[in-house]
């Protein structure tokens, strides 16, 4: 992998995580007052899951982008870059919709789009390198789980 590509994908991923983090407030009165399903993971689990997922996104994306460049597949490379940008924007957006805008139904819909986007990202990366696509497969799975969790919270709190 080229250092410049890794630095770019790491910077984009860190920016997404950071902006999402600014929008996240699990200690707010709003969030603490929400009813949550019994199967919601403990708060510490989210950091333990998201940290390696963000690293996975950055590294597999950099690897795939460089691989596509080396193979002269510039159109696929540009499409992957665009898919990554959209995916990271969706990733950031969920926190703002859920915690700041206090719109759990809208956040659920956005999270479903994020899950589809994450599966598409893993597919695109897998087309560049099968192992990298497999390595990214936990990401869409987690986004699917996050969608189910968001939906459960929205259902348990119909007036929010």
Secondary structure as UniProt FT lines:
FT   HELIX           3..22
FT   TURN            26..27
FT   HELIX           29..33
FT   TURN            38..39
FT   HELIX           43..70
FT   TURN            71..72
FT   HELIX           74..95
FT   HELIX           96..100
FT   HELIX           104..128
FT   HELIX           130..135
FT   HELIX           137..156
FT   TURN            157..159
//
